[in-house]
Amino acid sequence: MMRRIRLDSLTTWKSPALSSDAISAPRRFARRLMLLSALAIALNGCQSLIDQSYQPSVSPSSNPQIVDEVQKNDPRAAMGAREHPRIVASYGGEYKDAKTERLVARIAGALTAVSENPSQSYRITILNSPAINAFALPGGYLYVTRGLLALANDASEVAAVLSHEMGHVTANHGIERQKREEAEVIASRVVAEVLSSDIAGKQALARGKLRLAAFSRQQELQADVIGVRMLGEAGYDPYAAARFLDSMAAYSRFMSVDPEADQSLDFLSSHPNSAQRIELARTHARAFGQEGSVGDKGRNYYLDGIDGLLYGDSPEEGYVRGQTFLHGGLGIRFDVPPDFHIDNKVEAVMATGPNDIAVRFDGVADNQNQSLTNYISSGWVTGLDPSTIQPITINGMEAATARASADRWDFDVTVIRNNSQIFRFLTAVPKGSGALEPTANVLRASFRRMTPAEAASLKPLRIRVVTVRPGENISTLAARMMGTDRKLDLFKLINALPTGAAVSTGDRVKIIAE
């Protein structure tokens, strides 16, 4: 799928019907909401290739990194086991990489030895998500995303996150949360009954489960205290907690510059952050000694462990490269006009441009091989003008176009058949805008099948650890970054380099490259 596609085979790439609720869900920024709402207006619903719903085939890992099995007779573990598949499904599955798993296991093992409850076993799952998050479920289920591992710069920072989450477990915060779960079950039942046929309902259920991983502010502060103590007693730098809170705050500022960024699954959306909290973490750390003089950061072995870590979208989701979206598994690609931003979202590929122009791209399974002109008029487009429907050919593929109008928006609808799939572009502009046809023409002209060589050459972005050579500086290193037009800012962010910082020959730093 465009974002979170799981391609076991092209013939099974399906999902529940799209709904306008799924497309026009509330966003952080008003302009984003307006553009998504415009696209939602034109869609009535149809069988879609996009599926972010919980799949019962997703099951707990048979090979956890820390323990062979979670405590079977512990009712708290039963609570965690019940929600584990849904958490994994909501975050794109497990990230499987032996080197990274060994790294996280090493860190967690050192913390377990100094835990307030040494008999507590932990099951740690690395989630295959670029979001930056970590959380715990009752019974010792701990989760950390590969996005968080990419942001961290040493083992002590990851230890700070894990010890915080272990603090929730040892303090039985999950049991206190059980009352909220009972209320959530009732809400989930209502959502399932009202919205069971569309993706919005399934996403609402998934988000409800994720809310169960959130704790109160007092519980967060209590877990901070426990976590810092565990850090110090395990021999890690106890100041890492405050340091990584600073890094996550910087990440939040970086993402807030981008109005299309969806941070709803990220750490700071569920873990309250403040300058006071950071100072409290430093205060507790001082019990172990002065900053910079105590504890091990574990930087070198940490960088060794994340060298090659997948960054950003995974191959199953397709790639955004500048103004181009490419999907090797589907064998298709297209471009958006200059000054457009592509966002590979859960439900579709979205693109937004100047003057309130928006594009939505998704696809449906074509099992009936119906004519595309009939497909456009089959009821999934609101405000369609039937007189505008016409068959065309796009780069050797059967296609059709039409116009629609609703509320304050004009739409171009373009559908393209490729083998057993129908791909769909929906372009929205404010009523009367002259940008509709030029924008749609760029999408149509650029949409084509990828050659086998092109598909094979696609490579995901990864964290690459490099050693600073003589003559190199922050600017030259940042120029090697890929996958972003904010190279310098992102380079400083992932390396925790403040304004005015410099690098020296022999330093090891992270860049993002293929």
C-alpha positions as CSV (number, residue, x, y, z in Angstrom):
1,M,0.0,0.0,0.0
2,M,1.1,3.5,-0.3
3,R,2.0,3.7,3.3
4,R,2.0,0.5,5.3
5,I,1.4,-1.6,2.2
6,R,2.0,-5.3,3.0
7,L,2.5,-7.0,-0.3
8,D,2.3,-10.8,0.2
9,S,1.1,-10.9,-3.4
10,L,-0.5,-8.4,-5.7
11,T,-3.6,-10.5,-6.0
12,T,-4.5,-10.1,-2.3
13,W,-3.8,-6.4,-2.1
14,K,-7.2,-5.3,-0.8
15,S,-8.9,-3.5,2.1
16,P,-12.2,-2.3,3.4
17,A,-14.0,0.6,1.7
18,L,-12.6,4.1,2.0
19,S,-14.8,6.7,3.7
20,S,-14.7,10.4,3.8
21,D,-14.2,10.1,7.6
22,A,-11.0,8.3,7.0
23,I,-9.7,10.9,4.6
24,S,-10.8,14.0,6.4
25,A,-9.8,13.1,10.0
26,P,-8.8,16.1,12.1
27,R,-5.3,17.3,11.5
28,R,-3.0,19.6,13.5
29,F,-3.1,22.4,10.9
30,A,-6.2,24.0,9.4
31,R,-4.8,24.1,5.8
32,R,-4.1,20.4,5.9
33,L,-7.6,19.8,7.2
34,M,-9.1,21.8,4.4
35,L,-7.1,20.0,1.7
36,L,-7.9,16.5,3.0
37,S,-11.6,17.5,3.4
38,A,-11.7,18.6,-0.2
39,L,-10.5,15.2,-1.4
40,A,-12.9,13.5,1.0
41,I,-15.9,15.3,-0.5
42,A,-15.4,13.6,-3.8
43,L,-15.2,10.0,-2.5
44,N,-18.3,7.9,-1.6
45,G,-16.4,4.7,-0.9
46,C,-15.1,1.6,-2.7
47,Q,-12.9,-1.4,-2.4
48,S,-9.4,-0.1,-1.8
49,L,-6.0,-1.5,-1.8
50,I,-5.1,0.4,1.3
51,D,-5.5,-1.6,4.6
52,Q,-4.3,-0.4,8.0
53,S,-6.8,-2.5,9.9
54,Y,-5.9,-5.1,12.5
55,Q,-5.2,-8.5,10.8
56,P,-5.7,-11.5,13.0
57,S,-2.9,-13.3,11.2
58,V,-0.4,-11.0,13.0
59,S,0.7,-12.9,16.1
60,P,3.3,-12.4,18.9
61,S,6.8,-13.2,18.0
62,S,7.8,-16.8,18.6
63,N,11.4,-15.7,19.3
64,P,11.5,-12.8,21.7
65,Q,14.8,-11.2,22.4
66,I,14.8,-11.4,26.2
67,V,12.8,-14.4,27.3
68,D,11.5,-17.6,25.8
69,E,8.0,-17.0,27.1
70,V,6.2,-14.4,29.1
71,Q,5.0,-15.4,32.6
72,K,2.1,-17.6,31.6
73,N,0.3,-17.6,35.0
74,D,0.6,-13.8,35.5
75,P,-2.8,-12.1,34.8
76,R,-0.8,-8.9,33.9
77,A,1.0,-10.8,31.2
78,A,-2.3,-12.0,29.9
79,M,-3.3,-8.4,29.5
80,G,-0.2,-7.6,27.5
81,A,-0.5,-10.7,25.4
82,R,-4.0,-9.8,24.4
83,E,-3.0,-6.4,23.0
84,H,0.4,-7.3,21.7
85,P,-0.8,-8.3,18.1
86,R,-2.7,-5.1,17.8
87,I,0.2,-3.0,18.8
88,V,2.4,-4.8,16.3
89,A,-0.1,-4.4,13.5
90,S,-0.6,-0.7,14.3
91,Y,3.2,-0.1,13.9
92,G,3.8,-2.0,10.7
93,G,5.0,-5.3,12.2
94,E,8.2,-6.3,13.9
95,Y,11.6,-5.1,12.6
96,K,13.8,-8.1,12.1
97,D,17.5,-7.5,12.2
98,A,19.8,-9.8,14.2
99,K,22.4,-7.2,14.9
100,T,19.9,-4.6,16.1
101,E,18.1,-7.1,18.2
102,R,21.3,-8.2,19.9
103,L,22.1,-4.5,20.7
104,V,18.7,-3.9,22.3
105,A,18.9,-7.2,24.2
106,R,22.3,-6.3,25.6
107,I,21.0,-3.0,26.9
108,A,17.8,-4.5,28.3
109,G,19.8,-7.3,30.0
110,A,21.9,-4.9,31.9
111,L,18.8,-3.0,33.1
112,T,17.0,-6.2,34.1
113,A,19.8,-7.1,36.5
114,V,19.2,-3.9,38.6
115,S,15.4,-3.9,38.2
116,E,13.3,-3.3,41.3
117,N,11.7,-6.7,40.5
118,P,14.5,-9.0,39.2
119,S,12.0,-11.8,38.8
120,Q,10.0,-9.8,36.2
121,S,10.7,-11.1,32.7
122,Y,10.5,-8.7,29.7
123,R,9.6,-9.2,26.1
124,I,11.1,-6.5,24.0
125,T,9.8,-5.9,20.4
126,I,11.4,-3.6,17.9
127,L,8.6,-2.1,15.8
128,N,9.1,-1.6,12.1
129,S,8.0,2.1,12.2
130,P,9.9,5.4,11.5
131,A,7.8,7.0,14.3
132,I,9.8,7.8,17.4
133,N,8.1,5.9,20.3
134,A,8.5,3.4,23.1
135,F,5.9,2.1,25.5
136,A,5.0,-0.7,27.8
137,L,2.1,-3.0,28.4
138,P,1.4,-5.0,31.5
139,G,3.3,-8.2,32.1
140,G,6.6,-7.0,30.7
141,Y,5.8,-6.2,27.1
142,L,8.2,-3.4,26.0
143,Y,8.2,-1.8,22.6
144,V,10.7,0.5,20.9
145,T,10.5,1.7,17.3
146,R,13.4,1.7,14.8
147,G,12.7,5.4,14.4
148,L,13.7,5.9,18.1
149,L,16.8,3.8,17.7
150,A,17.8,6.0,14.7
151,L,17.4,9.2,16.8
152,A,19.4,7.9,19.7
153,N,23.2,8.4,19.7
154,D,24.4,5.9,22.3
155,A,23.4,2.9,24.4
156,S,22.7,4.9,27.5
157,E,20.0,7.0,25.7
158,V,18.1,3.8,24.7
159,A,18.7,2.4,28.2
160,A,17.1,5.6,29.5
161,V,14.0,4.9,27.4
162,L,13.8,1.2,28.3
163,S,14.4,1.8,32.0
164,H,11.6,4.3,32.0
165,E,9.2,1.8,30.4
166,M,10.4,-0.9,32.8
167,G,9.6,1.5,35.6
168,H,5.9,1.6,34.4
169,V,5.9,-2.2,34.6
170,T,7.5,-2.6,38.0
171,A,5.2,0.1,39.4
172,N,2.2,-1.8,38.2
173,H,1.0,1.3,36.3
174,G,-0.7,-1.1,33.8
175,I,-2.9,-2.5,36.4
176,E,-4.1,1.0,37.4
177,R,-4.8,1.5,33.7
178,Q,-7.1,-1.5,33.6
179,K,-10.1,0.6,34.6
180,R,-9.5,2.8,31.5
181,E,-9.4,-0.4,29.4
182,E,-12.9,-1.4,30.6
183,A,-14.2,1.9,29.4
184,E,-12.3,1.6,26.1
185,V,-13.9,-1.8,25.5
186,I,-17.3,-0.1,25.6
187,A,-16.2,2.6,23.3
188,S,-14.6,0.1,20.9
189,R,-17.9,-1.8,20.7
190,V,-19.7,1.3,19.7
191,V,-17.1,2.1,17.1
192,A,-17.2,-1.4,15.7
193,E,-21.0,-1.3,15.4
194,V,-21.2,2.1,13.8
195,L,-18.1,2.0,11.6
196,S,-17.4,-1.7,11.1
197,S,-17.5,-1.5,7.3
198,D,-14.8,1.2,6.8
199,I,-11.2,1.9,7.5
200,A,-12.0,4.8,9.8
201,G,-13.6,2.4,12.3
202,K,-10.7,0.0,12.3
203,Q,-8.2,2.9,12.7
204,A,-10.2,4.2,15.6
205,L,-10.1,0.8,17.3
206,A,-6.3,0.6,16.7
207,R,-5.7,4.1,18.1
208,G,-7.9,3.2,21.1
209,K,-5.6,0.3,21.9
210,L,-2.6,2.6,21.6
211,R,-4.2,5.0,24.1
212,L,-4.1,2.2,26.7
213,A,-0.3,2.5,26.5
214,A,-0.5,6.1,27.8
215,F,0.0,6.9,31.5
216,S,-0.8,9.9,33.7
217,R,1.7,12.6,34.3
218,Q,2.3,11.4,37.8
219,Q,3.0,7.9,36.5
220,E,5.4,9.3,34.0
221,L,7.3,11.2,36.6
222,Q,7.4,8.1,38.8
223,A,8.8,6.1,35.9
224,D,11.4,8.8,35.3
225,V,12.7,8.4,38.9
226,I,12.8,4.6,38.6
227,G,14.4,4.8,35.2
228,V,17.2,7.2,36.2
229,R,18.0,5.0,39.2
230,M,18.2,1.9,37.0
231,L,20.5,3.7,34.6
232,G,22.9,4.7,37.3
233,E,22.9,1.3,39.0
234,A,23.4,-0.5,35.7
235,G,26.5,1.6,35.0
236,Y,25.1,3.7,32.3
237,D,25.3,7.5,32.1
238,P,22.5,8.6,34.4
239,Y,22.2,11.9,32.6
240,A,21.2,10.1,29.4
241,A,17.5,10.4,30.3
242,A,17.6,14.2,30.3
243,R,19.8,14.3,27.2
244,F,17.4,12.1,25.2
245,L,14.4,14.1,26.3
246,D,16.2,17.1,24.9
247,S,16.8,15.2,21.6
248,M,13.1,14.3,21.4
249,A,12.1,17.8,22.0
250,A,14.3,18.9,19.2
251,Y,12.7,16.2,17.0
252,S,9.3,17.6,17.9
253,R,10.4,21.1,16.8
254,F,11.8,19.7,13.6
255,M,8.6,17.9,12.7
256,S,6.4,20.8,13.6
257,V,7.9,22.8,10.8
258,D,6.3,20.4,8.4
259,P,2.5,20.9,8.5
260,E,2.0,17.5,6.8
261,A,3.8,15.5,9.5
262,D,1.6,13.1,11.5
263,Q,3.1,12.8,15.0
264,S,0.1,11.0,16.5
265,L,2.1,7.8,16.9
266,D,5.2,9.5,18.3
267,F,6.6,9.5,21.8
268,L,5.8,13.0,22.8
269,S,2.2,12.6,21.9
270,S,1.8,10.2,24.8
271,H,4.7,11.1,27.1
272,P,4.4,14.6,28.4
273,N,7.6,16.6,28.0
274,S,8.6,19.8,29.7
275,A,11.7,21.7,30.8
276,Q,10.7,20.9,34.4
277,R,10.7,17.2,33.7
278,I,14.1,17.4,32.0
279,E,15.5,19.3,35.0
280,L,14.0,16.7,37.4
281,A,15.8,13.9,35.5
282,R,19.1,15.8,35.9
283,T,18.4,16.3,39.6
284,H,17.9,12.6,40.1
285,A,21.0,11.9,38.0
286,R,23.2,14.0,40.3
287,A,22.9,11.4,43.0
288,F,25.4,9.4,41.0
289,G,27.9,12.2,40.4
290,Q,28.6,15.2,38.2
291,E,27.5,15.1,34.6
292,G,30.3,13.9,32.3
293,S,32.1,12.1,35.1
294,V,30.0,9.1,35.7
295,G,28.5,6.2,33.8
296,D,29.2,4.6,30.4
297,K,27.5,6.0,27.3
298,G,28.2,2.9,25.2
299,R,28.5,5.0,22.0
300,N,30.8,2.9,19.9
301,Y,29.0,-0.4,20.3
302,Y,25.7,1.4,19.9
303,L,26.7,3.0,16.6
304,D,28.1,-0.4,15.4
305,G,24.7,-1.9,16.2
306,I,22.5,0.6,14.3
307,D,24.8,0.9,11.3
308,G,22.6,-0.1,8.4
309,L,19.3,0.4,10.3
310,L,16.3,1.0,8.0
311,Y,15.3,4.6,8.0
312,G,12.0,6.1,6.9
313,D,9.6,4.1,4.7
314,S,10.2,0.4,4.3
315,P,10.3,-1.3,0.8
316,E,6.7,-2.6,1.3
317,E,5.4,0.9,1.6
318,G,7.0,2.4,-1.5
319,Y,9.4,5.3,-1.5
320,V,9.2,9.1,-1.8
321,R,12.2,10.6,-3.5
322,G,11.9,14.3,-3.9
323,Q,8.9,14.9,-6.3
324,T,8.6,11.2,-7.2
325,F,6.7,8.3,-5.6
326,L,8.0,4.8,-6.6
327,H,6.8,1.4,-5.6
328,G,9.0,-1.5,-6.7
329,G,6.5,-4.2,-5.6
330,L,3.7,-2.7,-7.6
331,G,6.1,-1.6,-10.4
332,I,4.7,1.9,-10.8
333,R,6.0,5.5,-10.3
334,F,4.7,9.0,-10.8
335,D,5.8,12.6,-10.3
336,V,4.1,15.6,-8.7
337,P,4.6,19.2,-9.8
338,P,7.4,21.3,-8.4
339,D,6.7,22.8,-4.9
340,F,4.5,19.9,-4.0
341,H,5.1,17.8,-0.9
342,I,4.4,14.1,-1.0
343,D,3.2,12.4,2.2
344,N,3.2,8.6,2.1
345,K,0.3,8.3,4.6
346,V,-1.5,5.3,6.1
347,E,-4.6,5.4,3.9
348,A,-3.1,6.8,0.7
349,V,-0.3,8.8,-0.9
350,M,-1.1,12.4,-0.4
351,A,0.5,15.4,-2.1
352,T,-0.2,19.1,-1.3
353,G,0.9,22.1,-3.3
354,P,0.7,25.9,-3.4
355,N,-2.7,27.6,-3.6
356,D,-4.6,24.9,-1.7
357,I,-4.1,22.1,-4.3
358,A,-4.2,18.5,-3.1
359,V,-3.7,15.1,-4.7
360,R,-4.7,11.7,-3.4
361,F,-3.4,8.5,-5.0
362,D,-4.6,5.0,-4.1
363,G,-5.7,1.8,-5.8
364,V,-8.3,-0.9,-5.9
365,A,-8.3,-4.5,-6.9
366,D,-9.8,-5.0,-10.4
367,N,-11.5,-8.4,-10.2
368,Q,-14.3,-7.8,-12.7
369,N,-12.3,-6.2,-15.5
370,Q,-15.1,-3.7,-16.1
371,S,-14.6,-0.8,-18.4
372,L,-12.9,2.2,-16.7
373,T,-15.6,4.6,-17.9
374,N,-18.2,2.5,-16.2
375,Y,-16.0,2.2,-13.1
376,I,-15.7,6.0,-12.8
377,S,-19.5,6.3,-12.9
378,S,-20.2,3.4,-10.5
379,G,-20.9,5.7,-7.5
380,W,-17.6,6.2,-5.7
381,V,-17.2,9.9,-6.8
382,T,-19.5,12.6,-5.4
383,G,-20.5,15.4,-7.7
384,L,-19.4,13.6,-10.9
385,D,-20.2,15.2,-14.2
386,P,-21.0,12.2,-16.4
387,S,-20.6,14.3,-19.6
388,T,-16.9,14.7,-18.9
389,I,-16.1,11.0,-18.7
390,Q,-13.7,9.9,-21.5
391,P,-11.4,7.0,-22.1
392,I,-7.7,7.7,-22.7
393,T,-4.4,5.9,-22.8
394,I,-1.6,6.7,-20.4
395,N,1.9,5.4,-21.3
396,G,0.4,2.3,-23.0
397,M,-2.2,1.7,-20.2
398,E,-5.9,1.9,-20.4
399,A,-7.2,4.9,-18.5
400,A,-10.2,7.2,-18.1
401,T,-10.8,10.7,-16.8
402,A,-13.7,12.8,-15.6
403,R,-14.5,16.0,-13.7
404,A,-16.4,16.5,-10.5
405,S,-17.5,19.4,-8.4
406,A,-18.6,19.6,-4.8
407,D,-18.7,22.3,-2.1
408,R,-16.0,24.8,-2.9
409,W,-13.8,22.4,-4.9
410,D,-13.3,21.2,-8.4
411,F,-11.8,17.7,-9.0
412,D,-10.1,15.8,-11.7
413,V,-10.6,12.0,-11.5
414,T,-8.1,9.8,-13.4
415,V,-8.1,6.0,-13.2
416,I,-5.5,3.7,-14.8
417,R,-5.6,0.0,-15.2
418,N,-2.4,-2.0,-14.7
419,N,-2.9,-5.8,-14.8
420,S,-5.4,-6.6,-12.1
421,Q,-5.3,-3.2,-10.4
422,I,-6.9,0.1,-10.9
423,F,-4.9,3.1,-9.7
424,R,-6.7,6.3,-9.0
425,F,-5.7,10.0,-8.9
426,L,-8.0,12.5,-7.3
427,T,-6.9,16.1,-7.8
428,A,-8.6,18.9,-5.9
429,V,-8.4,22.7,-6.5
430,P,-10.5,25.6,-5.2
431,K,-13.5,26.2,-7.5
432,G,-12.5,28.1,-10.6
433,S,-8.8,27.6,-10.2
434,G,-6.9,27.2,-13.5
435,A,-4.4,24.8,-11.9
436,L,-6.6,21.7,-12.1
437,E,-5.7,20.6,-15.7
438,P,-2.0,21.4,-15.5
439,T,-1.6,19.5,-12.2
440,A,-3.6,16.5,-13.4
441,N,-1.5,16.5,-16.6
442,V,1.7,16.2,-14.7
443,L,0.4,13.2,-12.8
444,R,-1.0,11.5,-15.9
445,A,2.1,12.1,-18.0
446,S,4.5,10.8,-15.4
447,F,2.6,7.7,-14.3
448,R,4.2,4.7,-15.8
449,R,5.3,1.1,-15.2
450,M,8.8,0.7,-13.8
451,T,11.2,-1.4,-15.8
452,P,12.5,-4.5,-13.9
453,A,15.9,-2.8,-13.7
454,E,14.4,0.3,-12.1
455,A,12.5,-1.8,-9.6
456,A,15.5,-3.8,-8.7
457,S,17.7,-0.7,-8.3
458,L,15.3,0.8,-5.6
459,K,17.0,0.8,-2.3
460,P,15.7,1.9,1.1
461,L,17.3,4.6,3.1
462,R,19.4,3.5,6.0
463,I,21.4,4.9,8.9
464,R,25.1,4.8,7.9
465,V,27.8,5.5,10.4
466,V,30.8,7.3,8.9
467,T,34.1,8.5,10.3
468,V,34.9,12.2,9.8
469,R,37.9,12.6,7.5
470,P,40.3,15.5,7.4
471,G,38.8,18.5,5.8
472,E,35.2,17.4,6.4
473,N,32.8,19.5,8.4
474,I,29.1,19.5,9.3
475,S,28.1,21.1,6.0
476,T,30.0,18.6,3.8
477,L,28.7,15.7,5.8
478,A,25.2,17.0,5.7
479,A,25.4,17.3,1.9
480,R,25.7,13.5,1.8
481,M,22.3,13.0,3.3
482,M,19.5,11.5,1.2
483,G,15.8,11.5,1.3
484,T,15.3,15.1,2.6
485,D,15.5,18.6,1.4
486,R,16.4,19.8,4.9
487,K,19.8,18.0,5.0
488,L,21.7,20.2,7.4
489,D,18.8,20.4,9.9
490,L,18.2,16.6,9.9
491,F,21.9,15.9,10.1
492,K,22.2,18.0,13.3
493,L,19.1,16.4,14.7
494,I,20.1,12.8,14.3
495,N,23.5,13.5,15.7
496,A,22.3,15.8,18.6
497,L,24.5,18.6,17.4
498,P,23.5,22.0,18.9
499,T,23.8,25.3,17.1
500,G,27.5,26.2,16.7
501,A,28.7,22.7,17.2
502,A,31.6,21.3,15.2
503,V,32.9,17.8,14.3
504,S,36.5,16.7,14.5
505,T,38.6,14.3,12.4
506,G,38.0,10.8,13.7
507,D,34.5,11.4,15.1
508,R,31.8,8.9,14.2
509,V,28.5,10.4,13.0
510,K,25.3,9.2,11.4
511,I,24.1,10.1,7.9
512,I,21.1,8.9,6.0
513,A,21.9,7.2,2.7
514,E,21.1,4.2,0.6
